[in-house]
């Protein structure tokens, strides 16, 4: 019989309405057990010295392989273009001639100089092909060597769903949007499965230190293969819900895979597809033009009919759909598709699947209540509001009143599941909690009330979106998200009580311990 662990002398927020606050937690066999059960095994009591315990946090939208590999790239998230170039130049000096130099994180909206040019990169890295992805992951910046290797010239047509930025003569400027990024990415040296597995294993430890006990991964086949290797070796101690890319839907259907297949550490999630691009490069699909433009409305990658057809194929074999949608037009089309899909499920007596919209960054007022009406999960990333508020004001203007509108979704009755979109943002959930509660930047901008303060959440509401909401999105709400008897013992220990801290201090919180399934995976006390 497993030894019973009693976490004692603690302030335990269970998120269970029947017993919301405890001073001790009994754990056995990887699960929380009732304190009223007479133990039939040895006990170990751990005095937590008055620390605070909460259910472990789950990042409901993260790119695990990309984040793991990002940690090995040049960090291009800088306040000036020159600082980015300096970092690239320093890495170039360390590389053998001809090796690819990869980086991530630039955002031209943060640079007074605006977009870069391939010649900037040619000058500082003359011996290397250079490829730097934007913070949004919806644009990239390549140098002349990379363009040559990809055979990109003035005669190269824009691919479907993508665009090459060009100068007045039609020559590529080195900035690639959306699917045009694939012209270069298709020739990048592929990391091996073993390299990805090692990178993910190292990253798992970092995520535990952030208090994360699970993630919903939106990377592709190789990430899934790496996770399976780690799981088979007994090394996967982070709970992962794995999405499937749309292009693999026919294979998944042929194999009979269904959402929820797997176990408590690795299970199938939704089929992921894209309705539009992103705010930063102005590829998010809009009902009306971007501010300052008479015609630019972004890029709609799929309309409602095409999305419904994919959703139908997925739903008929038991797979839910997760659709990336940023702009108000994209979200409108996705909601129209889900409306058709719900009717199909009812007419054909198919399961009422847990479909999701990823990001839900801007809604038209007429669409604000439709996620709740359709039972569609709002998978959102609070940290995006802090990063994007100035861009949103610049490009969306007064439409931003329904941008990153968590409170609106909660009041209508939609399920919220919060994440980070790492490596687009940091996966540190305390940064996301800070953004959700304050809608302010780390320096306090735009002021004490925050940006569109009517959309702020209470800390408990935000924590639930990282726990109960994420568990619901995964179909695991009967065993994850709360510290209730019978639930898996996934928890985080904090030196401070976040409910007693000023909201601006939430960003500085660092877990003292993280437990997954009753085992410490990180502990500093």
C-alpha angles and dihedrals in degrees: 000000000000117000115255115239117206116197102204140183093028140125102240120191103196100180084223109126092209093059107011099166129036136169096209136032125203117211129185133159091007093301140093111258131196114267088223093067113101106238116241094187137055116287131222118195120203118194108215093193095233095310122152123252125197136167112281116266124246124204102219095194120034136135100225101185093040091049092047091050092040089064086065095049133084109277104235098177098116137143093236134037091231092058089054090050091049091055092048091049091052092052092045090060089059096051129085113245112276096023116129116253111210130190141164142198110053119146118189090200088068093051122081086206092057123206121009129236129230089242091062088060094040090058097052099035105031095159100046138066105236127206121176121181120213122245089254092053086226097099138034140197119220133181127230093266091055092047090051093050089050091047091237111161139149087277094057109110122224108263120235108280094013145076139209115217109232138189125233091280093052095253115141114258094206095256113118124190130207114317091008086075087071091068088072100027090058090066099041114115107264118233112233122249089250091053091051091047091053092047092050091047091054091045092052089067092051091051091051089055088057090055095255116146096173145013139198103227121211099183122109145252099310092052089052091049091050091049091051091052091051092046093050089051091051090243099114107096097155116088108239129192104196122209121206123225116244093243089064094052094100090052093046090049091048090053093047095239115168135191107271096029111141133041139288093287103042124019140153116263127176138323107257126216139157131243097180147342131263142291098243098061090034092243094123107114113249135193089215129027123277116266111278094022131094096201115011109114101155127239124306104202097184132013126213095270094053092044091050091052091053090044091051092053090048096045094049089062096041100261121133122220127238114192127193107224126165110157126062092248092051092049090047092053092046092050090050089052092049090049089058090044094053089052090051091050090051096044094047094037091239121160115280093245126205100249119182141201111215114220101352085198100165131019133184109239090246089060098046096101100036098091089060092043091052096040091241117155117238102222101191139166114219094194088066089069091058093046097041106037095101092046091047092052090048098047105024103031114183091358085078089081084087096038118117085357102178096154091052091053093046093049092050089053103252122149112250120210113182130206142145110243087228129218084035085060135007113280090223100126093202088066088053092047090051090052093047094051100039108021085212136123119247090261091055098256135179088027144278095302095049131221112320089345093195086078096057119118132216113250093250090052091051093045090052090054088057092047121017093027093048090047091052091050088053095047089243101109091120091067110016137055099044137061095234130137109282094021122119112267098243110146148145127225120211130189089217131048103241091203090063097045126094105260093242089063095060091091092063096056115120119185118244091204143002125201128193119189093346094308126108109240093171129017132161100175 
